[in-house]
């Protein structure tokens, strides 16, 4: 027969395990994209065309079961350099003839690596995909592939 004492002990152990798992998940270190091995290397126009041709197939290729992106290196011509609301650098890689490009957002730590980059430079950026290229019918315009946690690999 189960006593109240045994129920309280089992319940306490269950609560302790739940708290330990929650603390572990909350304090888990962020993914270090730049230290991770690159999974794919492409030219900007190649990955844009892949998403515009079949977004579902591209997502299956670049995202794992949990929705985490593979690490990519994208090479292209700098079309625009800007800053987002968090004062992080954003570089758009896009050829003049492309419908869309690759917009790479740098972290606070890596934004300083963009100081010598200028429009027209051919560079390679390493990062993870946040969203793929699409065509917005309402706005009648193409949306860029978006990379996060980016850094310059080569210039």
Residue pairs with C-beta under 8 A, 6 or more apart in sequence:
31 68
31 128
31 149
33 71
33 126
33 127
33 128
33 149
33 151
34 110
34 126
34 149
34 151
36 71
37 71
38 71
38 72
38 73
38 126
39 70
39 71
39 72
40 62
40 70
40 71
40 72
40 73
41 72
41 73
41 74
41 75
41 124
42 72
42 73
42 74
42 75
43 74
43 75
43 76
44 74
44 75
44 76
44 77
44 93
44 94
44 95
44 98
44 101
44 102
44 145
45 76
45 95
45 98
47 58
47 72
47 74
47 102
47 133
47 145
48 98
48 99
48 100
48 101
48 102
48 133
48 144
48 145
50 57
50 58
50 61
51 58
51 132
51 133
51 134
51 145
52 99
52 100
52 133
52 134
52 135
52 142
55 132
55 133
55 134
58 132
59 132
61 70
62 69
62 70
62 72
62 129
62 132
63 69
63 70
63 129
64 70
68 128
69 128
69 129
69 130
70 128
70 129
71 126
71 127
71 128
72 126
72 127
72 128
72 129
72 147
73 124
73 125
73 126
73 153
74 93
74 102
74 104
74 124
74 125
74 126
74 127
74 145
74 147
75 93
75 122
75 123
75 124
75 125
76 93
76 94
76 95
76 101
76 102
76 122
76 123
77 93
77 94
77 95
77 120
77 121
77 122
78 91
78 92
78 93
78 117
78 118
78 119
78 120
78 121
78 122
78 123
79 92
79 93
79 94
79 95
79 96
79 101
79 119
80 91
80 92
80 94
80 119
81 89
81 90
81 91
81 92
81 114
81 117
81 118
81 119
82 89
82 90
82 92
83 89
83 90
84 90
84 105
86 108
87 108
87 111
88 105
88 106
88 107
88 108
88 111
89 105
89 106
89 111
89 114
90 103
90 104
90 105
90 106
91 103
91 104
91 106
91 114
91 117
91 123
91 125
91 150
92 101
92 102
92 103
92 104
92 144
93 101
93 102
93 103
93 104
93 123
93 125
94 100
94 101
94 102
94 144
95 101
99 133
99 135
99 142
100 133
100 142
100 143
100 144
100 145
101 144
101 145
102 125
102 144
102 145
102 146
102 147
103 144
103 145
103 146
103 147
104 125
104 127
104 146
104 147
104 150
105 127
105 130
105 146
105 147
105 148
105 149
105 150
106 113
106 114
106 150
106 151
107 149
107 150
107 151
110 150
110 151
110 152
113 151
113 152
114 152
116 155
117 123
117 152
117 155
121 155
122 155
123 152
123 153
123 154
123 155
124 152
124 153
124 154
124 155
125 147
125 150
125 151
125 152
125 153
126 150
126 151
126 153
127 147
127 148
127 149
127 150
127 151
128 147
128 148
128 149
129 145
129 146
129 147
129 148
130 146
130 147
130 148
131 143
131 145
131 146
132 145
133 142
133 143
133 144
133 145
134 142
134 143
135 141
135 142
135 143
136 142
136 143
